[in-house]
Amino acid sequence: MSRGASGSSALVPESFMSCLSKVLNKSIYNEAKQPQVAVLSMFSLISTRHATKTDPNLATSNTGMGAMALPQPRAGLMDIPLYEGGKSSLKGHGRVIKLSSNESALGPSPAALVAHADAASSLVRYPDGNATALKSAISDVHGLDSSQLMCGAGSDEILCLVCRAYAGPGDEVLHTAHGFLMYGIYARSVGATPVVVPETNLMADVDAILAAVTDATKIVFVANPNNPTGTVLPGADLARLRARLREDIVLVVDGAYAEFMGGADYDGGRALVESTPNTVMTRTFSKIYGLASLRVGWAYAPRSIIETLERLRSPFNVNGPALAAASAAMRDVAHTKAAFDHNVRWMGVAVQRLRSLGLEVIGESGNFVLPKFPNVPGKTAADADVFLQSKGIIVRRVDNYGLPDHLRITLGDDDEMNAVLTVVAEFMGGDSG
Protein backbone atom coordinates (compact mmCIF):
# COMPACT_ATOMS: atom_id res chain seq x y z
CA MET A 1 0.00 0.00 0.00
CA SER A 2 1.07 3.59 -0.56
CA ARG A 3 0.22 6.93 1.12
CA GLY A 4 -1.55 9.65 -0.82
CA ALA A 5 0.38 12.62 -2.23
CA SER A 6 -0.85 14.84 0.59
CA GLY A 7 0.92 12.67 3.11
CA SER A 8 -2.35 11.87 4.91
CA SER A 9 -2.91 8.50 6.52
CA ALA A 10 -5.33 7.48 3.72
CA LEU A 11 -3.95 4.45 1.95
CA VAL A 12 -4.08 3.90 -1.85
CA PRO A 13 -3.61 0.41 -3.39
CA GLU A 14 -0.27 -0.02 -5.08
CA SER A 15 -2.04 -1.47 -8.12
CA PHE A 16 -3.98 1.78 -8.46
CA MET A 17 -0.85 3.92 -8.23
CA SER A 18 1.05 1.66 -10.63
CA CYS A 19 -1.71 1.71 -13.22
CA LEU A 20 -2.22 5.45 -12.85
CA SER A 21 1.48 6.03 -13.45
CA LYS A 22 1.39 3.85 -16.57
CA VAL A 23 -1.66 5.60 -17.98
CA LEU A 24 -0.27 9.08 -17.40
CA ASN A 25 2.86 8.11 -19.30
CA LYS A 26 1.06 6.50 -22.22
CA SER A 27 0.79 8.24 -25.53
CA ILE A 28 -2.96 7.69 -25.54
CA TYR A 29 -3.31 10.55 -23.05
CA ASN A 30 -0.91 12.86 -24.84
CA GLU A 31 -2.32 12.21 -28.31
CA ALA A 32 -6.01 12.19 -27.52
CA LYS A 33 -5.85 15.09 -25.06
CA GLN A 34 -8.82 13.49 -23.32
CA PRO A 35 -8.37 12.73 -19.63
CA GLN A 36 -11.50 10.53 -19.62
CA VAL A 37 -9.82 8.13 -22.06
CA ALA A 38 -6.84 7.86 -19.78
CA VAL A 39 -9.09 7.16 -16.80
CA LEU A 40 -10.91 4.42 -18.68
CA SER A 41 -7.57 2.90 -19.63
CA MET A 42 -6.50 3.01 -16.01
CA PHE A 43 -9.57 1.15 -14.80
CA SER A 44 -9.15 -1.41 -17.58
CA LEU A 45 -5.63 -2.14 -16.37
CA ILE A 46 -6.77 -2.37 -12.76
CA SER A 47 -9.64 -4.74 -13.50
CA THR A 48 -7.45 -6.97 -15.67
CA ARG A 49 -4.75 -7.16 -13.01
CA HIS A 50 -7.34 -7.93 -10.34
CA ALA A 51 -8.91 -10.70 -12.44
CA THR A 52 -5.52 -12.25 -13.07
CA LYS A 53 -4.66 -12.23 -9.36
CA THR A 54 -8.06 -13.69 -8.48
CA ASP A 55 -7.71 -16.49 -11.04
CA PRO A 56 -4.02 -17.25 -11.71
CA ASN A 57 -5.04 -19.80 -14.33
CA LEU A 58 -6.27 -17.11 -16.67
CA ALA A 59 -4.13 -16.98 -19.80
CA THR A 60 -2.99 -13.52 -20.79
CA SER A 61 -1.88 -11.78 -23.92
CA ASN A 62 0.34 -8.73 -24.04
CA THR A 63 -1.29 -5.79 -25.81
CA GLY A 64 -0.62 -2.12 -25.94
CA MET A 65 -3.19 -1.65 -23.19
CA GLY A 66 -1.71 -4.22 -20.83
CA ALA A 67 -2.45 -7.87 -20.05
CA MET A 68 -5.81 -9.15 -21.36
CA ALA A 69 -7.51 -12.41 -20.34
CA LEU A 70 -7.94 -14.92 -23.20
CA PRO A 71 -11.05 -17.09 -23.70
CA GLN A 72 -11.04 -20.24 -21.59
CA PRO A 73 -12.94 -23.48 -22.34
CA ARG A 74 -15.56 -24.71 -19.92
CA ALA A 75 -14.13 -26.60 -16.95
CA GLY A 76 -13.41 -30.23 -17.81
CA LEU A 77 -13.71 -29.77 -21.57
CA MET A 78 -10.00 -30.24 -22.23
CA ASP A 79 -10.10 -33.51 -20.27
CA ILE A 80 -12.27 -35.09 -22.98
CA PRO A 81 -10.18 -37.56 -25.00
CA LEU A 82 -9.98 -37.19 -28.76
CA TYR A 83 -11.61 -39.94 -30.79
CA GLU A 84 -9.11 -41.76 -33.01
CA GLY A 85 -10.38 -43.43 -36.18
CA GLY A 86 -8.83 -46.40 -37.93
CA LYS A 87 -5.51 -45.95 -39.70
CA SER A 88 -5.78 -45.46 -43.48
CA SER A 89 -2.23 -45.51 -44.83
CA LEU A 90 1.15 -47.13 -44.25
CA LYS A 91 4.52 -45.57 -44.91
CA GLY A 92 6.30 -47.39 -47.71
CA HIS A 93 3.15 -49.01 -49.08
CA GLY A 94 1.49 -47.40 -52.06
CA ARG A 95 -1.52 -49.69 -51.93
CA VAL A 96 -2.83 -51.07 -48.68
CA ILE A 97 -5.64 -53.38 -47.64
CA LYS A 98 -7.64 -51.28 -45.18
CA LEU A 99 -9.64 -53.39 -42.76
CA SER A 100 -9.58 -50.98 -39.83
CA SER A 101 -12.83 -49.00 -40.00
CA ASN A 102 -15.67 -51.49 -40.59
CA GLU A 103 -16.46 -50.03 -44.00
CA SER A 104 -18.63 -51.86 -46.51
CA ALA A 105 -16.97 -54.72 -48.39
CA LEU A 106 -19.07 -54.19 -51.53
CA GLY A 107 -19.20 -50.39 -51.46
CA PRO A 108 -22.27 -48.24 -52.18
CA SER A 109 -25.24 -49.22 -54.26
CA PRO A 110 -24.78 -48.25 -57.94
CA ALA A 111 -28.09 -46.43 -57.64
CA ALA A 112 -26.68 -44.40 -54.74
CA LEU A 113 -23.65 -43.40 -56.81
CA VAL A 114 -25.89 -42.21 -59.65
CA ALA A 115 -28.13 -40.27 -57.26
CA HIS A 116 -25.11 -38.63 -55.65
CA ALA A 117 -23.71 -37.59 -59.05
CA ASP A 118 -27.08 -36.23 -60.21
CA ALA A 119 -27.36 -34.13 -57.05
CA ALA A 120 -24.23 -32.21 -58.08
CA SER A 121 -26.34 -30.07 -60.41
CA SER A 122 -28.23 -28.69 -57.37
CA LEU A 123 -25.30 -27.74 -55.15
CA VAL A 124 -26.34 -24.08 -55.27
CA ARG A 125 -29.54 -24.95 -53.38
CA TYR A 126 -29.96 -25.69 -49.71
CA PRO A 127 -30.97 -29.30 -49.02
CA ASP A 128 -34.36 -30.33 -47.71
CA GLY A 129 -34.01 -29.62 -44.00
CA ASN A 130 -36.72 -32.15 -43.18
CA ALA A 131 -35.08 -34.96 -45.18
CA THR A 132 -38.52 -35.77 -46.59
CA ALA A 133 -37.41 -38.13 -49.37
CA LEU A 134 -35.05 -40.05 -47.11
CA LYS A 135 -37.66 -40.43 -44.37
CA SER A 136 -40.07 -41.66 -47.01
CA ALA A 137 -37.57 -44.26 -48.20
CA ILE A 138 -36.90 -45.47 -44.65
CA SER A 139 -40.64 -45.57 -43.94
CA ASP A 140 -41.38 -47.56 -47.10
CA VAL A 141 -38.59 -50.11 -46.65
CA HIS A 142 -39.02 -50.66 -42.90
CA GLY A 143 -42.71 -49.89 -42.50
CA LEU A 144 -42.15 -47.11 -39.99
CA ASP A 145 -44.16 -43.97 -39.23
CA SER A 146 -42.17 -41.14 -40.85
CA SER A 147 -43.30 -38.70 -38.13
CA GLN A 148 -41.22 -40.77 -35.70
CA LEU A 149 -38.06 -40.53 -37.81
CA MET A 150 -35.17 -38.09 -37.62
CA CYS A 151 -32.13 -37.90 -39.90
CA GLY A 152 -28.70 -36.75 -38.84
CA ALA A 153 -25.14 -36.25 -39.99
CA GLY A 154 -24.36 -39.83 -39.11
CA SER A 155 -26.05 -41.53 -36.18
CA ASP A 156 -23.27 -39.88 -34.15
CA GLU A 157 -25.06 -36.54 -34.38
CA ILE A 158 -28.24 -38.07 -33.01
CA LEU A 159 -26.39 -39.71 -30.10
CA CYS A 160 -24.94 -36.30 -29.28
CA LEU A 161 -28.35 -34.62 -29.52
CA VAL A 162 -29.80 -37.14 -27.06
CA CYS A 163 -27.10 -36.18 -24.55
CA ARG A 164 -27.72 -32.47 -25.15
CA ALA A 165 -31.45 -32.92 -24.66
CA TYR A 166 -31.59 -35.26 -21.69
CA ALA A 167 -28.35 -34.93 -19.71
CA GLY A 168 -26.25 -32.19 -18.15
CA PRO A 169 -24.10 -31.33 -15.13
CA GLY A 170 -24.85 -33.63 -12.21
CA ASP A 171 -26.40 -36.30 -14.43
CA GLU A 172 -25.00 -39.72 -15.30
CA VAL A 173 -24.89 -41.51 -18.66
CA LEU A 174 -24.36 -45.28 -18.59
CA HIS A 175 -22.66 -47.45 -21.21
CA THR A 176 -20.94 -50.81 -21.14
CA ALA A 177 -17.21 -51.31 -20.78
CA HIS A 178 -16.51 -51.97 -24.45
CA GLY A 179 -19.20 -49.76 -25.94
CA PHE A 180 -18.71 -47.06 -28.57
CA LEU A 181 -16.16 -44.54 -27.27
CA MET A 182 -18.33 -41.59 -28.32
CA TYR A 183 -20.93 -42.34 -25.63
CA GLY A 184 -18.57 -41.15 -22.91
CA ILE A 185 -17.28 -38.28 -25.02
CA TYR A 186 -20.77 -36.93 -25.72
CA ALA A 187 -21.73 -37.29 -22.05
CA ARG A 188 -18.72 -35.24 -20.96
CA SER A 189 -19.39 -32.65 -23.65
CA VAL A 190 -22.63 -31.66 -21.88
CA GLY A 191 -21.12 -31.78 -18.42
CA ALA A 192 -22.60 -35.16 -17.49
CA THR A 193 -20.66 -38.03 -15.94
CA PRO A 194 -20.15 -41.19 -18.03
CA VAL A 195 -20.51 -44.37 -15.98
CA VAL A 196 -18.80 -47.46 -17.39
CA VAL A 197 -20.61 -50.73 -16.62
CA PRO A 198 -18.65 -54.01 -16.65
CA GLU A 199 -19.55 -56.66 -19.21
CA THR A 200 -19.75 -60.43 -18.88
CA ASN A 201 -17.73 -62.36 -21.47
CA LEU A 202 -17.55 -59.22 -23.65
CA MET A 203 -21.35 -58.81 -23.64
CA ALA A 204 -23.64 -56.27 -22.04
CA ASP A 205 -24.91 -57.50 -18.68
CA VAL A 206 -28.44 -56.33 -17.89
CA ASP A 207 -28.13 -56.94 -14.16
CA ALA A 208 -24.84 -55.02 -14.03
CA ILE A 209 -26.44 -52.10 -15.88
CA LEU A 210 -29.41 -52.03 -13.51
CA ALA A 211 -27.08 -52.19 -10.50
CA ALA A 212 -25.21 -49.14 -11.80
CA VAL A 213 -28.34 -46.99 -12.09
CA THR A 214 -28.63 -44.17 -9.56
CA ASP A 215 -30.96 -41.25 -9.02
CA ALA A 216 -28.64 -39.27 -11.31
CA THR A 217 -28.93 -41.67 -14.27
CA LYS A 218 -30.59 -40.04 -17.28
CA ILE A 219 -29.45 -42.08 -20.33
CA VAL A 220 -28.39 -45.68 -20.96
CA PHE A 221 -26.58 -46.48 -24.22
CA VAL A 222 -26.57 -50.07 -25.50
CA ALA A 223 -24.90 -50.88 -28.83
CA ASN A 224 -26.60 -53.97 -30.22
CA PRO A 225 -24.67 -55.56 -31.91
CA ASN A 226 -21.75 -54.07 -30.07
CA ASN A 227 -18.57 -52.78 -31.68
CA PRO A 228 -15.81 -53.94 -31.24
CA THR A 229 -16.88 -57.11 -29.41
CA GLY A 230 -19.41 -58.36 -31.98
CA THR A 231 -21.75 -59.58 -29.24
CA VAL A 232 -25.54 -59.17 -29.18
CA LEU A 233 -27.93 -58.77 -26.29
CA PRO A 234 -31.00 -60.99 -26.87
CA GLY A 235 -34.30 -59.22 -27.39
CA ALA A 236 -35.76 -60.62 -24.17
CA ASP A 237 -32.85 -59.21 -22.15
CA LEU A 238 -33.18 -55.82 -23.83
CA ALA A 239 -36.90 -55.78 -23.00
CA ARG A 240 -36.14 -56.71 -19.38
CA LEU A 241 -33.66 -53.86 -19.18
CA ARG A 242 -36.21 -51.36 -20.47
CA ALA A 243 -38.91 -52.66 -18.12
CA ARG A 244 -36.74 -52.25 -15.05
CA LEU A 245 -35.30 -48.84 -15.88
CA ARG A 246 -37.12 -45.80 -14.49
CA GLU A 247 -39.47 -44.12 -16.91
CA ASP A 248 -37.44 -40.90 -16.86
CA ILE A 249 -34.35 -42.71 -18.22
CA VAL A 250 -33.85 -42.72 -21.99
CA LEU A 251 -32.67 -46.05 -23.37
CA VAL A 252 -30.75 -45.68 -26.64
CA VAL A 253 -30.35 -48.83 -28.72
CA ASP A 254 -27.52 -48.10 -31.14
CA GLY A 255 -28.02 -50.30 -34.20
CA ALA A 256 -25.10 -49.24 -36.38
CA TYR A 257 -24.59 -52.91 -37.31
CA ALA A 258 -28.26 -53.95 -37.24
CA GLU A 259 -28.47 -54.61 -40.98
CA PHE A 260 -25.91 -57.41 -40.61
CA MET A 261 -28.27 -59.27 -38.27
CA GLY A 262 -30.67 -61.95 -39.42
CA GLY A 263 -33.45 -63.86 -37.70
CA ALA A 264 -36.96 -62.99 -36.59
CA ASP A 265 -35.90 -62.58 -32.96
CA TYR A 266 -33.89 -59.41 -33.73
CA ASP A 267 -35.65 -56.10 -34.43
CA GLY A 268 -32.97 -53.61 -33.37
CA GLY A 269 -35.18 -52.12 -30.65
CA ARG A 270 -38.18 -51.36 -32.85
CA ALA A 271 -40.74 -53.05 -30.59
CA LEU A 272 -39.48 -51.10 -27.58
CA VAL A 273 -39.77 -47.80 -29.46
CA GLU A 274 -43.35 -48.65 -30.39
CA SER A 275 -44.37 -49.82 -26.94
CA THR A 276 -42.60 -47.36 -24.63
CA PRO A 277 -42.31 -43.56 -24.47
CA ASN A 278 -38.61 -43.49 -23.62
CA THR A 279 -36.63 -45.63 -26.08
CA VAL A 280 -34.60 -44.45 -29.09
CA MET A 281 -33.32 -46.68 -31.91
CA THR A 282 -30.50 -45.38 -34.12
CA ARG A 283 -29.10 -46.58 -37.45
CA THR A 284 -26.39 -45.48 -39.87
CA PHE A 285 -25.64 -45.50 -43.60
CA SER A 286 -21.90 -45.84 -42.92
CA LYS A 287 -21.78 -49.63 -42.65
CA ILE A 288 -23.80 -51.97 -44.86
CA TYR A 289 -24.86 -49.13 -47.18
CA GLY A 290 -21.26 -48.06 -47.85
CA LEU A 291 -21.80 -44.31 -47.44
CA ALA A 292 -19.36 -43.63 -44.58
CA SER A 293 -17.91 -40.58 -46.31
CA LEU A 294 -21.31 -38.86 -46.56
CA ARG A 295 -22.21 -39.04 -42.85
CA VAL A 296 -25.89 -40.00 -42.76
CA GLY A 297 -27.83 -41.67 -39.97
CA TRP A 298 -31.35 -41.85 -38.62
CA ALA A 299 -33.36 -42.44 -35.48
CA TYR A 300 -36.74 -43.98 -34.74
CA ALA A 301 -38.30 -42.80 -31.51
CA PRO A 302 -41.55 -41.65 -29.90
CA ARG A 303 -42.81 -38.36 -31.35
CA SER A 304 -42.17 -36.51 -28.08
CA ILE A 305 -38.48 -37.39 -28.23
CA ILE A 306 -38.21 -36.66 -31.96
CA GLU A 307 -39.81 -33.24 -31.44
CA THR A 308 -37.33 -32.54 -28.65
CA LEU A 309 -34.29 -33.51 -30.70
CA GLU A 310 -35.51 -31.51 -33.70
CA ARG A 311 -35.26 -28.35 -31.60
CA LEU A 312 -31.54 -28.96 -31.14
CA ARG A 313 -30.73 -30.17 -34.65
CA SER A 314 -28.84 -27.74 -36.85
CA PRO A 315 -30.74 -26.57 -39.94
CA PHE A 316 -29.85 -28.45 -43.15
CA ASN A 317 -27.77 -30.87 -41.08
CA VAL A 318 -27.56 -33.48 -43.86
CA ASN A 319 -26.29 -32.24 -47.22
CA GLY A 320 -28.23 -32.68 -50.46
CA PRO A 321 -26.01 -35.24 -52.24
CA ALA A 322 -25.91 -37.31 -49.04
CA LEU A 323 -29.70 -37.27 -48.76
CA ALA A 324 -30.05 -38.33 -52.41
CA ALA A 325 -27.51 -41.14 -52.12
CA ALA A 326 -28.94 -42.44 -48.85
CA SER A 327 -32.48 -42.47 -50.24
CA ALA A 328 -31.35 -44.49 -53.26
CA ALA A 329 -29.26 -46.82 -51.09
CA MET A 330 -32.19 -47.51 -48.78
CA ARG A 331 -34.45 -48.42 -51.70
CA ASP A 332 -31.86 -50.68 -53.36
CA VAL A 333 -32.78 -53.69 -51.23
CA ALA A 334 -31.12 -56.08 -53.68
CA HIS A 335 -27.71 -54.49 -53.13
CA THR A 336 -28.24 -54.51 -49.37
CA LYS A 337 -29.12 -58.20 -49.54
CA ALA A 338 -25.95 -58.91 -51.55
CA ALA A 339 -23.86 -57.13 -48.91
CA PHE A 340 -25.61 -59.09 -46.17
CA ASP A 341 -25.01 -62.42 -47.89
CA HIS A 342 -21.34 -61.60 -48.53
CA ASN A 343 -20.92 -60.76 -44.85
CA VAL A 344 -22.59 -63.97 -43.66
CA ARG A 345 -20.35 -66.07 -45.89
CA TRP A 346 -17.09 -64.46 -44.82
CA MET A 347 -18.08 -64.32 -41.15
CA GLY A 348 -18.36 -68.10 -41.16
CA VAL A 349 -15.08 -68.56 -43.02
CA ALA A 350 -13.12 -66.05 -40.90
CA VAL A 351 -14.34 -67.38 -37.56
CA GLN A 352 -13.58 -70.97 -38.56
CA ARG A 353 -10.07 -70.20 -39.84
CA LEU A 354 -9.14 -68.01 -36.89
CA ARG A 355 -10.34 -70.55 -34.35
CA SER A 356 -8.43 -73.29 -36.19
CA LEU A 357 -5.28 -71.26 -35.48
CA GLY A 358 -6.03 -71.34 -31.76
CA LEU A 359 -7.38 -67.79 -31.63
CA GLU A 360 -10.45 -67.10 -29.53
CA VAL A 361 -13.36 -65.39 -31.27
CA ILE A 362 -16.47 -64.73 -29.17
CA GLY A 363 -18.79 -62.38 -31.06
CA GLU A 364 -19.96 -63.21 -34.58
CA SER A 365 -22.17 -60.21 -35.33
CA GLY A 366 -21.45 -57.05 -37.27
CA ASN A 367 -19.05 -56.87 -40.22
CA PHE A 368 -15.87 -57.62 -38.30
CA VAL A 369 -14.18 -60.27 -36.16
CA LEU A 370 -12.25 -59.74 -32.95
CA PRO A 371 -9.65 -62.51 -32.49
CA LYS A 372 -7.79 -62.69 -29.20
CA PHE A 373 -4.04 -63.31 -29.52
CA PRO A 374 -1.93 -65.10 -26.89
CA ASN A 375 0.01 -63.11 -24.35
CA VAL A 376 3.23 -64.73 -25.54
CA PRO A 377 6.24 -62.72 -26.73
CA GLY A 378 6.32 -62.71 -30.51
CA LYS A 379 2.67 -63.78 -30.81
CA THR A 380 0.82 -60.91 -29.17
CA ALA A 381 -1.80 -58.72 -30.82
CA ALA A 382 0.78 -55.94 -31.08
CA ASP A 383 3.20 -58.32 -32.79
CA ALA A 384 0.49 -59.49 -35.17
CA ASP A 385 -0.39 -55.90 -36.04
CA VAL A 386 3.23 -55.11 -36.91
CA PHE A 387 3.44 -58.25 -39.06
CA LEU A 388 0.20 -57.43 -40.89
CA GLN A 389 1.38 -53.88 -41.56
CA SER A 390 4.64 -55.23 -42.99
CA LYS A 391 2.45 -56.99 -45.55
CA GLY A 392 0.46 -53.84 -46.32
CA ILE A 393 -2.62 -54.82 -44.27
CA ILE A 394 -4.21 -52.41 -41.77
CA VAL A 395 -6.47 -53.73 -39.01
CA ARG A 396 -7.60 -52.02 -35.82
CA ARG A 397 -5.80 -52.07 -32.49
CA VAL A 398 -8.39 -51.83 -29.71
CA ASP A 399 -6.21 -51.01 -26.72
CA ASN A 400 -8.29 -47.86 -26.17
CA TYR A 401 -11.33 -50.10 -25.68
CA GLY A 402 -9.49 -52.00 -22.96
CA LEU A 403 -8.76 -54.95 -25.25
CA PRO A 404 -4.97 -54.95 -25.75
CA ASP A 405 -4.86 -58.67 -26.62
CA HIS A 406 -7.31 -58.33 -29.51
CA LEU A 407 -7.33 -57.04 -33.06
CA ARG A 408 -10.50 -56.01 -34.85
CA ILE A 409 -10.54 -57.11 -38.47
CA THR A 410 -13.18 -55.75 -40.85
CA LEU A 411 -14.68 -58.28 -43.26
CA GLY A 412 -13.52 -57.02 -46.65
CA ASP A 413 -14.03 -58.26 -50.20
CA ASP A 414 -12.97 -61.73 -51.35
CA ASP A 415 -9.39 -60.80 -52.22
CA GLU A 416 -8.91 -58.81 -49.02
CA MET A 417 -10.24 -61.62 -46.85
CA ASN A 418 -8.10 -64.28 -48.49
CA ALA A 419 -5.07 -62.04 -48.02
CA VAL A 420 -5.61 -61.16 -44.37
CA LEU A 421 -6.46 -64.71 -43.30
CA THR A 422 -3.40 -66.04 -45.11
CA VAL A 423 -1.12 -63.51 -43.41
CA VAL A 424 -2.60 -64.17 -39.94
CA ALA A 425 -2.03 -67.89 -40.49
CA GLU A 426 1.55 -67.18 -41.57
CA PHE A 427 2.07 -65.13 -38.42
CA MET A 428 0.66 -67.87 -36.19
CA GLY A 429 2.60 -70.56 -38.06
CA GLY A 430 -0.52 -72.40 -39.12
CA ASP A 431 -2.38 -73.50 -42.24
CA SER A 432 -4.19 -70.66 -44.04
CA GLY A 433 -6.91 -72.92 -45.44
Protein Blocks (a to p, Z undefined) as FASTA:
>chain_A
ZZdfkopabdcdfklmmmmmmmmmpmklmmnopaklmmmmmmmmmmmmmmmmmmmmbccd
ddfkbpcddddddehklmpccdddddfbdehiabacdfflopafklpafklmmmmmmmmm
mmmpccdfklmmmmmmmmmmnopafklgccdehjklmmmmmmmmmgcehiacdddfklcf
klmmmmmmnopacdddddeehiacfklmmmmpcfklmbdcddddddfklpacdfklmmmm
mmmpcfkbccdddfkkmmmpgcjkbgohmmmmmmpckbccdddfklmnopmmnopadddd
dfklmmmmmmmpcghkbcfklmmmmmmmmmmmmlmmmmmmmmmmmmmmmmmmmmmnopac
fbfgdjddcddddddehiamklmmmmmmmnopacddfklnopakbccdddddfklmmmmm
mmmmmmnopafZZ
